[in-house]
Amino acid sequence: MSYFYACTDVGCSRPQNEDAFLRDAEHGLFVVADGVGGRAAGEVASAITIETFSQAAAMLQEAVLHYAENPTLANRNFALEALDETCQQASRRVFEASEARNLRGMTTTVVVAAVGGGWAFIGHVGDSRAYLIREGEARQLTEDHSMVNELVRSGQMTLEEAQRSRYRNVITRAVGLHPTVQPDLLAIEMLPGDRILLNSDGLSDVVGEDKLASLGSRPDIREAAEGLLREALDRGAPDNVTHILLEPEASPQAGAAIARAQVMEDLFLFRDLPFHARLRVSRICDELFFTPGQVILSQSAPGKTMYVVVQGEVAVSRDGVELARLGPGEHFGEVALADQLPRSATVTGTAFGSLITIGQEQVLEFCRREPELGNQILWKLLRTLARRLRETNAMVAQQADPQG
């Protein structure tokens, strides 16, 4: 069961409220849409989008719960693609309505959370946001599709300049701008006490992350949500303010979830990436459980997968001689992401445990879908392989000339 509370207000300056929201607790679906267009009827665009998601609620719930019951890579990506397809339907319907009514520019942002079974699937277009409130900290789950954010990311504008810019509300992606749209998609495993905040920019433009965290963490969720609204209004709220604060059920395997989250944070491929970027990249990851004595990969066998130990321990051996033992956070097989040469060693489980697996095909598909983020992953892989090569060369040189 999800505990939630939703608020919306016209704000202190706008003549009407173009925001809309959906709170379908029965199907675990929560949506905020911020209509864009003013005279071009942004409230129509947000209403069409909410209606589209409402009609898809049962289908989305089925996909999320199926993944929660059988958490494979294929099932996770199926649920993410279901969210993607619903965004496409909404964009197509809004675009067609704008054409039929001669209301070019009628668009909307959208941010959605489909929750169930200890998981939350997030979809996002525009500059409405989703935050994870965990242990008193608000961590942004989405990245604004806005002109100033693009300039900040490219180093052409500072955050301070972005906050003052007259173009800070110009968005680069919107539902209905074209018949198709590219949403950002991610899945996150919920820990006990986690909350998710979905909001239009009318809240996040005037209330900072520290306040979002402190107010959003209040024990009574209604008091927390209403406190966020009062804070925005007290700060002048120049735009409509809409948000949904929810506390989904936590993962039934909280210990394992914490271990997976830590590994994802520390893994070299994801280290230094923003939190929301790590979550988006996690769509390339699958999980493999192993038992004592189980051969995970065999020397001389071909392979296209790298592995990261989450729990337990594995032994690495070559020609029957044990070379090393690897524990949580350590990885092996990363060269397979760049080629398909035979494995140089055998890896065997020494205890019950689990691994995160990352396949070559999944990496390439992600690079096609999100080229900018995918390129960062490839560069991290290249630097790691280059370091390994230098270390190997140094070792060979030392063995050739031990007195050198």
C-alpha positions in Angstrom: 0.0 0.0 0.0 1.2 3.5 -0.8 0.6 6.4 1.6 0.3 9.7 -0.3 -1.0 13.3 -0.3 -1.4 15.6 -3.3 -1.5 19.4 -3.4 -2.1 22.0 -6.1 -2.5 25.8 -6.1 -2.7 28.5 -8.7 0.2 30.3 -7.0 0.6 34.0 -6.4 0.8 35.4 -9.9 -0.9 33.2 -12.5 -4.5 33.8 -13.5 -5.3 30.1 -13.9 -3.9 26.7 -12.9 -2.6 24.7 -15.9 -1.2 21.9 -13.8 -3.0 18.6 -13.4 -2.3 15.4 -11.4 -3.3 11.8 -11.1 -3.3 9.8 -7.8 -4.5 6.3 -8.6 -3.6 4.4 -5.4 -5.5 1.3 -6.6 -3.0 0.9 -9.5 0.0 2.5 -7.8 0.2 5.3 -10.4 1.0 8.9 -9.6 1.4 11.7 -12.3 2.1 15.4 -12.3 1.7 17.4 -15.6 2.5 21.1 -16.0 0.7 22.5 -19.0 2.7 24.9 -21.2 1.3 27.4 -23.5 -0.8 30.1 -21.7 -3.2 31.2 -24.4 -2.3 28.0 -26.3 -4.3 26.0 -23.7 -1.6 24.3 -21.6 -4.4 23.1 -19.2 -5.8 21.1 -22.1 -2.5 19.4 -22.8 -2.0 18.5 -19.1 -5.5 17.1 -18.9 -5.1 15.0 -22.0 -1.8 13.6 -20.6 -3.4 12.7 -17.3 -6.3 11.0 -19.0 -3.8 9.0 -21.2 -2.0 7.8 -18.1 -5.2 7.0 -16.3 -6.3 4.7 -19.1 -2.9 2.9 -19.0 -2.9 2.5 -15.2 -3.9 -1.2 -15.1 -1.4 -2.1 -17.8 1.5 -0.2 -16.1 0.7 -1.8 -12.7 0.8 -5.3 -14.3 4.2 -4.6 -15.8 5.6 -3.2 -12.5 4.3 -6.1 -10.4 5.5 -8.7 -12.9 9.0 -7.3 -12.5 8.7 -7.1 -8.7 7.8 -10.8 -8.7 10.4 -11.9 -11.3 13.1 -9.2 -11.4 14.9 -10.0 -14.6 16.5 -7.5 -17.0 13.9 -8.3 -19.6 11.0 -7.7 -17.2 12.5 -4.4 -15.9 13.0 -3.1 -19.4 9.5 -4.2 -20.4 8.0 -2.1 -17.6 10.2 0.9 -18.6 9.1 0.5 -22.2 5.5 0.4 -21.1 6.1 3.8 -19.4 7.8 5.0 -22.6 4.9 3.9 -24.8 2.4 5.7 -22.6 4.4 8.9 -22.9 4.4 8.4 -26.7 0.6 8.0 -26.7 0.2 11.2 -24.6 2.5 13.2 -26.9 0.7 11.9 -30.0 -2.8 12.8 -28.5 -1.7 16.3 -27.4 0.0 17.0 -30.7 -3.1 15.9 -32.6 -5.4 18.0 -30.4 -3.2 21.1 -30.9 -3.3 20.6 -34.7 -7.1 20.1 -34.7 -7.7 23.1 -32.5 -5.1 25.3 -34.2 -3.3 25.7 -30.9 0.3 25.2 -31.9 2.5 25.3 -28.8 0.0 23.5 -26.6 2.3 21.1 -24.7 3.0 19.9 -21.2 5.7 18.4 -19.0 5.1 15.1 -17.2 6.6 13.2 -14.3 5.2 9.8 -13.3 5.8 7.2 -10.7 4.4 3.7 -11.1 5.0 1.9 -7.8 4.5 -1.6 -6.5 6.3 -4.6 -4.9 9.0 -2.4 -3.4 9.9 -0.7 -6.7 9.2 2.7 -8.3 9.4 3.2 -12.1 9.9 6.8 -13.0 9.2 8.5 -16.3 9.9 12.2 -17.0 9.7 14.8 -19.8 10.4 18.5 -19.3 11.3 20.4 -16.1 8.8 18.9 -13.6 10.8 16.8 -11.2 10.9 13.6 -9.1 12.9 13.5 -5.9 13.8 10.6 -3.6 13.6 11.6 0.0 15.8 9.1 1.9 17.3 9.5 5.4 16.6 13.2 5.5 18.1 14.0 2.1 16.4 14.9 -1.1 18.1 13.4 -4.1 16.9 14.5 -7.6 15.8 11.6 -9.7 15.3 13.6 -12.9 17.3 16.0 -15.0 15.5 19.1 -16.3 15.0 19.1 -20.1 15.6 22.9 -20.2 17.7 25.4 -22.1 19.6 26.6 -19.1 20.3 23.1 -17.8 21.9 22.2 -21.2 24.0 25.4 -20.9 25.1 24.5 -17.3 26.0 20.9 -18.3 28.1 22.2 -21.2 29.9 24.7 -19.0 28.5 27.8 -20.7 26.5 28.9 -17.7 26.9 28.6 -13.9 24.1 27.4 -11.6 23.8 31.0 -10.2 23.4 32.4 -13.7 20.9 29.8 -14.6 18.7 30.7 -11.6 18.6 34.3 -12.7 18.3 33.7 -16.5 15.2 34.9 -18.3 15.3 31.6 -20.2 15.2 29.3 -17.1 11.7 28.1 -17.9 12.3 27.4 -21.6 12.1 23.6 -21.9 13.7 21.5 -24.7 11.5 18.5 -24.5 7.7 18.5 -24.0 4.7 16.2 -24.4 2.9 17.3 -27.5 5.6 19.3 -29.1 6.0 16.5 -31.6 4.0 13.3 -32.2 6.8 11.4 -30.5 8.9 12.3 -27.4 12.0 10.9 -25.6 11.3 10.5 -21.9 14.0 9.7 -19.3 13.2 6.4 -17.6 14.6 4.7 -14.5 13.7 2.2 -11.8 14.6 2.4 -8.2 14.2 -0.1 -5.4 12.5 1.4 -2.3 14.0 1.1 1.2 12.1 1.5 4.4 11.1 5.1 5.0 11.8 6.2 1.4 9.4 8.8 0.0 9.0 10.1 -3.6 8.1 13.7 -4.4 6.7 14.5 -7.8 6.3 18.2 -8.5 5.9 20.9 -11.1 8.6 23.5 -11.3 6.4 25.9 -9.3 7.6 24.1 -6.2 11.3 23.3 -7.0 11.9 26.8 -8.5 11.4 28.5 -5.2 12.0 25.8 -2.6 15.6 24.4 -2.3 16.5 20.8 -1.7 17.3 21.3 2.0 13.8 22.5 2.6 12.3 19.8 0.3 14.1 17.2 2.4 13.2 18.6 5.9 9.6 19.4 5.1 9.1 16.3 3.0 10.4 14.1 5.9 7.8 15.1 8.5 6.2 12.0 9.9 2.7 12.9 8.9 2.6 12.8 5.1 -0.3 15.2 4.8 1.4 17.7 7.1 4.6 17.3 5.0 2.9 17.9 1.7 0.9 20.9 2.9 4.1 22.3 4.5 5.8 22.2 1.1 2.9 24.1 -0.4 2.9 26.7 2.3 6.7 27.2 1.9 6.2 27.8 -1.9 3.4 30.3 -1.3 5.4 32.1 1.4 8.2 32.5 -1.1 6.0 34.2 -3.7 5.1 31.2 -5.9 5.1 32.9 -9.2 3.9 29.8 -11.0 1.3 27.1 -10.3 2.4 24.7 -7.6 1.5 21.0 -7.8 3.1 18.1 -6.0 2.4 14.5 -4.8 4.3 13.1 -1.9 4.1 9.3 -1.5 5.7 6.6 0.6 5.5 3.4 -1.4 5.9 0.0 0.2 9.6 -0.9 0.7 11.4 -3.8 -0.9 10.9 -7.1 1.0 14.6 -7.7 0.7 15.9 -4.4 2.2 19.3 -5.8 3.1 20.0 -7.0 -0.4 18.6 -3.7 -1.8 21.0 -1.7 0.3 24.0 -3.9 -0.9 23.0 -3.5 -4.5 22.6 0.3 -4.2 26.1 0.5 -2.6 27.7 -1.5 -5.4 26.1 0.6 -8.0 27.4 3.7 -6.3 30.9 2.5 -6.1 31.3 0.6 -9.4 33.9 2.3 -11.7 31.4 2.5 -14.6 29.0 4.6 -12.5 31.3 6.4 -10.0 31.0 10.2 -10.2 27.8 10.1 -12.2 24.8 12.1 -10.7 22.4 9.9 -8.8 19.7 10.1 -11.5 22.2 9.1 -14.2 23.3 6.0 -12.2 19.6 5.0 -11.9 19.1 5.4 -15.7 22.2 3.4 -16.5 21.0 0.6 -14.2 18.7 -0.5 -17.0 21.7 -2.3 -18.5 22.2 -4.4 -15.3 20.8 -7.8 -14.4 21.3 -10.0 -11.3 22.6 -13.5 -11.0 22.5 -15.7 -7.9 25.2 -18.3 -7.3 25.8 -21.2 -5.0 29.0 -22.7 -3.5 30.9 -24.6 -6.2 28.9 -23.1 -9.1 31.0 -22.2 -12.1 30.1 -18.7 -13.2 32.4 -18.6 -16.2 35.0 -21.0 -17.6 38.5 -20.4 -18.9 38.7 -20.3 -22.7 34.9 -20.0 -23.1 33.6 -17.0 -25.0 31.8 -14.3 -23.2 30.2 -10.8 -23.6 29.4 -10.0 -19.9 31.2 -8.4 -17.0 30.3 -9.2 -13.4 30.2 -7.3 -10.0 30.0 -9.2 -6.7 27.1 -7.9 -4.6 27.1 -10.5 -1.9 29.2 -13.6 -1.2 32.6 -14.5 -2.6 34.0 -16.0 -5.8 37.4 -17.7 -6.6 39.4 -16.9 -9.7 41.6 -19.6 -11.1 43.7 -20.3 -14.2 44.8 -23.8 -15.3 43.5 -25.2 -12.0 45.5 -22.7 -9.8 43.6 -20.3 -7.6 44.7 -16.7 -8.3 42.4 -14.6 -6.2 39.2 -14.3 -4.3 36.8 -11.5 -4.9 34.2 -10.1 -2.5 31.4 -7.4 -2.6 32.1 -4.5 -4.9 34.9 -6.2 -6.8 34.4 -7.0 -10.5 35.7 -9.2 -13.2 35.2 -9.8 -17.0 35.1 -6.1 -18.0 37.2 -6.8 -21.1 34.3 -8.8 -22.5 32.4 -5.5 -22.9 34.9 -4.6 -25.6 35.5 -7.9 -27.3 34.4 -11.6 -27.4 37.7 -13.3 -26.8 37.9 -16.5 -24.7 37.9 -16.0 -20.9 41.4 -16.0 -19.4 40.3 -17.6 -16.1 37.6 -19.7 -14.4 35.4 -18.0 -11.7 33.6 -20.2 -9.2 31.3 -19.3 -6.3 32.7 -20.2 -2.8 29.5 -19.3 -0.9 25.9 -18.3 -1.6 25.8 -14.9 -3.2 24.8 -12.7 -6.0 26.3 -10.7 -8.9 25.3 -7.8 -11.0 25.8 -8.6 -14.7 26.3 -6.1 -17.5 26.2 -7.4 -21.0 27.9 -6.0 -24.1 24.6 -5.8 -26.1 22.9 -4.0 -23.3 25.7 -1.4 -23.1 25.5 -0.8 -26.9 21.7 -0.5 -26.9 21.9 2.0 -24.0 24.5 4.0 -26.0 22.1 4.2 -28.9 19.3 5.3 -26.7 21.2 7.8 -24.5 24.4 8.7 -26.5 25.7 11.4 -24.1 25.5 9.2 -21.0 26.5 6.1 -22.9 29.7 7.8 -24.1 30.6 8.6 -20.5 30.3 4.9 -19.6 32.4 3.9 -22.6 35.1 6.4 -21.7 35.2 5.0 -18.1 35.5 1.5 -19.5 38.4 2.6 -21.8 40.3 4.3 -19.0 39.9 1.2 -16.8 41.2 -1.1 -19.6 44.1 1.3 -20.3 45.1 1.2 -16.6 44.9 -2.6 -16.6 47.1 -2.7 -19.7 49.7 -0.4 -18.1 49.7 -2.5 -14.9 50.2 -5.6 -17.0 53.1 -4.1 -18.9 54.8 -3.0 -15.7 54.4 -6.5 -14.3 55.9 -8.1 -17.4 58.8 -5.6 -17.4 59.5 -6.3 -13.7 59.5 -10.1 -14.4 61.8 -9.6 -17.4 64.3 -7.5 -15.4 63.8 -8.1 -11.7 66.9 -6.0 -10.9 65.7 -3.0 -12.9 
